Amino acid sequence: MAGQKKPWGGRFSEPTDRKVEDFTSSLHFDKRLYPYDIEGSIAHCRMLAAQEIISSGEAEKIISGLQDILQSIEKGEFSFSSDLEDIHMAIEKSLIDRVGDVGGKLHTARSRNDQISLDMRLYLRDEVKNILDLLAGLQTSLVDVAKREIDTILPGYTHLQKAQPVLLSHYLLAWWEMLDRDASRLRGCRDRLNVMPLGSAALAGTGFPIDREYVAELLDFPGISRNSMDSVSDRDFVAEFIFDAGLMMMHMSRFCEDLVIWSGGEFGFVNISDAFTTGSSIMPQKKNPDVAELIRGKTGRVYGDLIAILTIMKGIPMTYDRDLQEDKEPLFDAVDTVKACLAVLSDMTGNLKFNRGRMLEAAAGGFSTATDVADYLVMKGIPFREAHGIVGHLVGYCIEKQKDMQSLDIEEIRLFWKDADDNIYACMSVNGSINARNIAGGTAGEAVLRRIKEIESMAL
């Protein structure tokens, strides 16, 4: 069973098979591009009139029809027919139905190949701005909690083993730094995608005397693309964005992994608000960190989007091929996923409650100040490798005797370093360890407060 006659059907003697129409249609997902398709079409129409390719009266009629279509879609009154291939054809058919044959003049000097590239760039330009705003919101939440927890001490880990004590605020700002790099990458991606491709037509440009710079000005693009073949086949900006989204998701996933671990009874460092957890259908005592787990899981989804677009692109010959229809779903999915995760994680972060006593107790254990003792010996003139060995033997003795270093008497310490005196105990304290690291980028309270001040000044 065949569908309706196609705008491109002149050279075909048979109608398209119904199954082929269903298989090739992208309208069910690319219809979300409608505002950008209409915005680009209005700019293109204004240029055609300015260049006297169509009359001003024809342009007014076309633009009025496009504006009517926009209102109709936004009011939910527009019918997206499954017989139409894509958002471009849906809008063009509706335009002709509304204003007559003059609507067919809109497609002069352009192709769906450069039209879709334009639509996607306009769409992604807006979405990058939205994501940057969401990123800034999560960064603000991290800074707010860091200020609230400025004196809270946390055991720092390497290899998931206790390493050295740090301030919780310093830990939280580590995620701020990662997100700041994410924001920088996104801004760079936006700069590279912010190029106006319309006028490239199918692949070779157009013979009509168009003014591409005028269209770029109308659409607020700083410049135009410089090679028509590259313009219609370029999806670097899609792959780059999804890669950037993948890194954002990876950073959020790592943070969520810590929250999942810390919220368990074995750690008990953090309480995630009830508003961001769920229960068990069978175990009434359970409080599950499902939001954090879902963000962790959705990270793999965005990675899949990246593999999809790279795989789509890797074998496409120059220039446009129908494979590129498949570029939109991974892009839309990555945009939707990262936005949802940023929004919910920002709110969840602002509502975290930390068990300060439990964290301090944990930070004091596991010989977390052993490095400080080694550093103390270095300050006394002992080479670091020798100091490292002395303290390693001292820790081994403590484990054997089931003691911590601060509980050792001075004679026990002298078994490993004969010149030890009571001053050595000062470097064994958690607070002493943290305060000693008052360097740029260090975990001392003064260093962290300086960084918070720098961050807040950047936002002004």
Summary of the structure (lengths in Angstrom):
residues: 460
radius of gyration: 30.7
end to end distance: 62.9
largest distance: 101.0
contacts: 1441
relative contact order: 0.10
helix: 67%
strand: 5%
